[in-house]
Amino acid sequence: MPDIEIGLSKKARRTYTLDDVALVPSRRTRDRRDVDTRWRIDAFTFETPLIAAPMDSVMSPATAIALGKLGGLGVINLEGLWTRYEDPQPYLDEITAISLTDKVSATRRMQEIYSEPIKPELITARLHEIREAGVTVAGSLTPPNTQEFYETVVKAGVDLFVIRGATVSAEHVSSQTEPLDLKKFIYELDVPVLVGGVAGYTPALHLMRTGAAGVLVGFGGGSSSTNKRALGIQAAMATALADVAAARSRYLDESGGRYVHVIADGELGRAGDLVKALALGADALMIGAPLARAAEAPGQGLFWGNEAHSSTFPRGSRTELGTVGTLEEVLYGPSHRVDGTANIVGAIRQAMAACGFTDLKEFQRSEVVLSGFNTF
């Protein structure tokens, strides 16, 4: 589609969100029992393509272990309450108890709570706790804290390392501090690295060239709507995923066969969103809101990300999602809801079967249409 003229000096490309698209079943359907939802990256295989977003409202060491035993990948926020406090529960209770209508007081108190320094010994203790449970160990840092704490993370025995920020580029320029050299950093590590977020072809291709095993697409963390209001930045996920999937194909050719995983990270609130993200090219899904609705979630039905308590420019806020069932019911049912908040793996299997595909890679070939969208 050609660019649309906004005015005489500026043109813009039309982009699409996940709400703008829908899948079309093919001539062939499958028995859902024949569908394979396994996701494989490096030496690791997971029964589902679900990765927990590293957010305090979503993941604790206990929920990371539980998710791992249920076939997903739990990622711990290594800058969160569990690495700042020996016992974070009183602070979680306090955050969840603040009135949802008093947003200023909530933000101010969260900033105070999260001003406690990160403690390397707690990073080690939390990761060891997960490893002792026998599941894959994954932790996340933002780019500013990666250089300070990554050695602690690696020594603790992490299996997958996540570098996650609101916007991450392969070439960060700073006159104030020495920027993280992603290519050198990833080369020296002995574990797969997932890095992002990005929302376009060129930045994704550059991240792939650093040696990353996976690229996070979108600006997750529960701040998507406020990023638009506060910063004027938005990732229209349907377009972003299709663009980054194209970058993956380009890099596959130029690297002589190295496959970099595309991981959707944003706009993934319900099962239908997850299904469409996979069909648009995602290999796996980093989800927060769906898991925040589990009874075991630390946020007790509330949802917030790191951006909500930024000391300099907070955006995103606590959102009340409620609880729909146990973690197992959220993933596998049984579901008594018709809104796509429970049995999300079952929904993925059902959609794959209805569209005639038996594995996730094949499912990326699904036919997609614009749904109820005014294209002029």
Secondary structure, 3 states (H helix, E strand, C coil): CCCEEEECCEEECCCCCHHHEEEECCCCCCCHHHCECCEEECCEEECCCEEECCCCCCCCHHHHHHHHHCCCECCEECCCHHHCCCCCHHHHHHHHHCCCCCHHHHHHHHHHHCCCCCCHHHHHHHHHHHHHCCCCCEEEECHHHHHHHHHHHHHCCCCEEEEECCCCCCCCCCCCCCCCCHHHHHHHCCCCEEEEEECCHHHHHHHHCCCCCEEEECCCCCCHHHHHHHHCCCCCHHHHHHHHHHHHHHHHHHCCCCCCEEEECCCCCCHHHHHHHHHCCCCEEEECHHHHCECCCCCCCEECCHHHHCCCCCCCCCEECCCCECHHHHHHCCCCCCCCCCCHHHHHHHHHHHHCCCEHHHHCCCEEEECCCCCC
